[in-house]
Amino acid sequence: MKKVWLLAALLPLTALAQPLNNTNNPNLPDYQNPSQQRMLTQMQTQQSQQQGMLKQQRQSQNQLQQQQLQTQLNNNQQRVLQSQPGMNPLANTNGGMLKGNNGGMLKPNGSTLPPPVTP
């Protein structure tokens, strides 16, 4: 009789010994360790953050490259316009530094050579 009472007293405790989370049973084929699940979630979050940062960097690099190309295009257009006859405001019309040189050539030290003698 004592054995029956002991068995009856322990029977409710066996129900508590079953896993509380039946969806994550280690005996099931799709079981995942909770710590591995947390690590996977953290890695996915980190990956999405890094992808966002890379996208932002790529956009800023593209903008900078477009600005540089536009500046280069504008500079080239200005050079073309300045090289057109009659459109060059910086043209050297008065002879500049060579005026008054009488056709002489510059020496490496900056002084002028006399003009060449023609026979």
C-alpha positions in Angstrom: 0.0 0.0 0.0 2.9 2.4 0.7 4.2 1.7 -2.8 0.9 2.8 -4.4 0.9 6.0 -2.3 4.5 6.7 -3.3 3.7 6.0 -7.0 0.7 8.2 -6.8 2.7 11.0 -5.2 5.5 10.9 -7.9 3.2 10.6 -10.9 2.4 14.4 -11.1 6.1 15.2 -11.0 6.7 13.1 -14.2 4.5 15.4 -16.2 6.7 18.3 -15.2 9.8 16.4 -16.4 8.7 16.7 -20.1 10.2 19.5 -22.1 8.2 22.7 -21.8 9.0 23.7 -25.4 7.8 20.9 -27.6 8.6 22.8 -30.8 12.3 22.8 -30.0 12.8 19.1 -29.1 16.4 17.9 -29.6 15.0 14.6 -30.9 13.3 16.2 -33.8 15.1 16.5 -37.1 14.7 20.3 -37.3 16.2 21.0 -33.9 18.3 24.0 -33.5 20.3 24.9 -30.4 19.0 28.1 -28.9 22.5 29.6 -28.6 23.0 28.8 -32.3 19.7 30.5 -33.1 20.8 33.6 -31.2 24.2 33.7 -33.0 22.5 33.2 -36.4 20.1 36.1 -35.7 23.0 38.3 -34.6 25.0 37.4 -37.6 22.1 38.2 -39.9 21.5 41.5 -38.2 25.2 42.4 -38.5 25.2 41.4 -42.2 22.2 43.5 -43.0 23.9 46.5 -41.2 27.1 46.0 -43.1 25.2 45.8 -46.4 23.5 49.1 -45.6 26.8 50.7 -44.8 28.3 49.4 -48.0 25.3 50.7 -50.0 25.7 54.1 -48.4 29.5 54.2 -49.2 28.9 53.1 -52.8 26.3 55.9 -53.2 28.6 58.6 -51.8 31.5 57.3 -54.0 29.2 57.5 -57.0 28.2 61.0 -56.2 31.8 62.1 -55.7 32.8 60.5 -59.0 30.0 62.2 -60.8 31.0 65.5 -59.3 34.6 65.0 -60.4 33.5 64.0 -63.9 31.2 67.0 -64.2 34.1 69.3 -63.1 36.4 67.7 -65.6 33.8 68.1 -68.3 33.3 71.7 -67.5 37.0 72.4 -67.5 37.4 70.7 -70.9 34.5 72.7 -72.3 36.2 75.9 -71.1 39.4 74.9 -72.7 37.7 74.2 -76.0 35.9 77.5 -75.9 39.1 79.3 -75.1 40.9 77.7 -78.0 38.3 78.9 -80.5 39.5 82.0 -82.5 37.9 85.1 -81.3 36.5 83.4 -78.2 39.7 83.4 -76.1 39.7 86.2 -73.5 43.1 85.1 -72.3 44.8 85.3 -75.8 48.3 86.9 -75.8 47.7 89.7 -78.3 50.6 91.9 -77.4 53.5 89.5 -77.5 53.7 88.9 -73.8 57.1 88.1 -72.3 58.7 87.6 -75.8 57.9 91.1 -76.9 60.9 93.2 -77.2 63.1 90.2 -77.5 63.9 91.0 -81.1 63.5 87.3 -82.1 66.2 86.2 -79.7 66.0 82.9 -77.9 66.1 82.3 -74.2 69.1 80.7 -72.6 68.6 78.2 -69.9 69.5 80.9 -67.3 66.8 83.2 -68.6 68.9 85.7 -70.6 68.4 86.1 -74.3 70.7 85.1 -77.1 71.2 87.5 -79.9 69.0 87.0 -83.0 70.5 84.6 -85.6 72.6 86.2 -88.3 71.3 85.7 -91.8 73.9 85.9 -94.6 
